[in-house]
């Protein structure tokens, strides 16, 4: 699944380059939309006391993205375990077809007390590798 995001002025530093920490925001939007497209609505699980907590993020910056760029963020499942999953993200600047960044986000399934719990069965059914 690919999500398109336009780089706004608020996302950049003084040089008009995307501020590095904003890629984590882009990853969050991309993973939420990816899961939604798979029929896994994060807020529905949260209402049942099942939360997906970011446990680890890895991010590699390859090329800068600039104010006004349209970024295409691809998200896919890299790993699915009993109580966690890892999503892989790739960010491409569409205008230049340049790889901008890539990384992974590990999500742990926890209850409202932040104790690890098993992922709901729907995750393994809908996120087949």
ROLO-596625 format. One line per 5 residues: number of its first residue (from 1); their letters; for each residue x, y, z of C-alpha. Coordinates in nm, 3 decimals, always signed. Layout:
BEGIN
NUM) a) X,Y,Z; ... $
//
This chain:
BEGIN
1) xxxxx) +0.000,+0.000,+0.000; +0.131,+0.347,-0.083; +0.023,+0.667,+0.087; +0.090,+1.008,-0.065; +0.188,+1.295,+0.164 $
6) xxxxx) +0.274,+1.649,+0.057; +0.560,+1.815,+0.244; +0.433,+2.136,+0.402; +0.636,+2.426,+0.533; +0.568,+2.312,+0.891 $
11) xxxxx) +0.747,+1.985,+0.813; +1.075,+2.149,+0.713; +1.376,+2.306,+0.876; +1.520,+2.649,+0.794; +1.670,+2.511,+0.472 $
16) xxxxx) +1.337,+2.381,+0.338; +1.439,+2.017,+0.399; +1.207,+1.779,+0.584; +1.304,+1.785,+0.951; +1.430,+1.436,+1.036 $
21) xxxxx) +1.182,+1.360,+1.316; +0.885,+1.420,+1.086; +0.950,+1.088,+0.913; +0.825,+0.922,+1.232; +0.496,+1.112,+1.189 $
26) xxxxx) +0.479,+1.002,+0.827; +0.538,+0.640,+0.934; +0.256,+0.667,+1.188; +0.006,+0.793,+0.931; +0.118,+0.530,+0.678 $
31) xxxxx) +0.092,+0.239,+0.923; -0.248,+0.349,+1.050; -0.382,+0.372,+0.693; -0.215,+0.043,+0.598; -0.383,-0.138,+0.887 $
36) xxxxx) -0.715,+0.034,+0.808; -0.697,-0.092,+0.448; -0.646,-0.442,+0.583; -0.965,-0.405,+0.791; -0.774,-0.357,+1.118 $
41) xxxxx) -0.906,-0.037,+1.274; -0.667,+0.069,+1.551; -0.922,+0.279,+1.740; -1.170,-0.012,+1.750; -0.910,-0.232,+1.918 $
46) xxxxx) -0.819,+0.051,+2.158; -1.185,+0.074,+2.263; -1.157,-0.296,+2.358; -0.841,-0.233,+2.560; -0.605,-0.374,+2.295 $
51) xxxxx) -0.329,-0.126,+2.211; -0.044,-0.124,+1.962; +0.253,+0.044,+2.126; +0.562,+0.144,+1.932; +0.843,-0.065,+2.077 $
56) xxxxx) +1.117,+0.015,+1.827; +1.178,+0.232,+1.521; +1.465,+0.211,+1.275; +1.508,+0.484,+1.018; +1.770,+0.536,+0.750 $
61) xxxxx) +1.790,+0.871,+0.572; +1.907,+0.838,+0.214; +1.823,+1.160,+0.029; +1.658,+1.486,+0.142; +1.294,+1.568,+0.073 $
66) xxxxx) +1.194,+1.931,+0.029; +0.907,+2.169,+0.088; +0.639,+2.099,-0.175; +0.752,+1.744,-0.255; +0.493,+1.470,-0.275 $
71) xxxxx) +0.618,+1.167,-0.085; +0.494,+0.818,-0.156; +0.520,+0.598,+0.152; +0.490,+0.224,+0.100; +0.414,+0.005,+0.401 $
76) xxxxx) +0.428,-0.373,+0.421; +0.448,-0.641,+0.688; +0.805,-0.749,+0.753; +0.740,-0.976,+1.052; +0.437,-1.106,+1.240 $
81) xxxxx) +0.479,-1.267,+1.582; +0.242,-1.372,+1.861; +0.243,-1.037,+2.041; +0.410,-0.799,+1.795; +0.451,-0.704,+1.433 $
86) xxxxx) +0.712,-0.520,+1.230; +0.615,-0.294,+0.941; +0.862,-0.185,+0.672; +0.830,+0.166,+0.526; +0.984,+0.307,+0.208 $
91) xxxxx) +0.963,+0.682,+0.129; +1.006,+0.801,-0.230; +0.992,+1.161,-0.356; +0.760,+1.125,-0.654; +0.885,+1.423,-0.855 $
96) xxxxx) +1.240,+1.293,-0.868; +1.159,+0.921,-0.817; +1.429,+0.929,-0.550; +1.448,+0.700,-0.249; +1.437,+0.938,+0.047 $
101) xxxxx) +1.420,+0.710,+0.352; +1.343,+0.360,+0.464; +1.280,+0.204,+0.799; +1.081,-0.027,+1.022; +0.840,+0.013,+1.309 $
106) xxxxx) +0.791,-0.265,+1.564; +0.451,-0.257,+1.733; +0.389,-0.450,+2.054; +0.038,-0.557,+2.141; -0.040,-0.455,+2.501 $
111) xxxxx) -0.335,-0.408,+2.733; -0.424,-0.078,+2.900; -0.164,-0.148,+3.172; +0.104,-0.176,+2.899; +0.144,-0.550,+2.963 $
116) xxxxx) +0.216,-0.763,+2.654; -0.077,-0.962,+2.520; -0.133,-1.180,+2.216; -0.229,-1.007,+1.892; -0.594,-1.063,+1.801 $
121) xxxxx) -0.645,-1.355,+1.561; -0.761,-1.115,+1.287; -0.406,-0.981,+1.256; -0.261,-1.315,+1.146; -0.560,-1.372,+0.916 $
126) xxxx) -0.542,-1.031,+0.746; -0.165,-0.970,+0.750; -0.045,-1.292,+0.588; +0.323,-1.280,+0.489 $
//
